[in-house]
């Protein structure tokens, strides 16, 4: 665990799992394996809050369908000629 008390090695986390869980109820805890592999342990309440926030956002398709731009006429002309000046 680092000085902040929020980062653990896999071995430390395994040896102190009850402490990791208790601390995760207060703030996220990172368990770092080798390289860039790591996980974050958070409380169920925090997970539920994040999941609800994510679920409440409309999909991109729904957002675009409801946007004021949906009423614009964006049909492209089939005329492929260009007016070029010499």
Secondary structure in CASP SS format (residue, H / E / C, confidence):
PFRMAT SS
TARGET T0000
AUTHOR 0000-0000-0000
METHOD secondary structure of the structure
MODEL  1
X C 1.00
X C 1.00
X C 1.00
X C 1.00
X C 1.00
X C 1.00
X E 1.00
X E 1.00
X E 1.00
X H 1.00
X H 1.00
X H 1.00
X H 1.00
X H 1.00
X H 1.00
X C 1.00
X H 1.00
X H 1.00
X H 1.00
X H 1.00
X H 1.00
X H 1.00
X H 1.00
X H 1.00
X C 1.00
X C 1.00
X C 1.00
X C 1.00
X E 1.00
X E 1.00
X E 1.00
X E 1.00
X C 1.00
X C 1.00
X C 1.00
X C 1.00
X C 1.00
X E 1.00
X E 1.00
X E 1.00
X E 1.00
X C 1.00
X C 1.00
X H 1.00
X H 1.00
X H 1.00
X H 1.00
X H 1.00
X H 1.00
X H 1.00
X H 1.00
X H 1.00
X H 1.00
X H 1.00
X H 1.00
X C 1.00
X C 1.00
X C 1.00
X C 1.00
X H 1.00
X H 1.00
X H 1.00
X H 1.00
X H 1.00
X H 1.00
X H 1.00
X C 1.00
X H 1.00
X H 1.00
X H 1.00
X H 1.00
X C 1.00
X C 1.00
X C 1.00
X C 1.00
X C 1.00
X C 1.00
X C 1.00
X C 1.00
X C 1.00
X C 1.00
X C 1.00
X C 1.00
X C 1.00
X C 1.00
X C 1.00
END
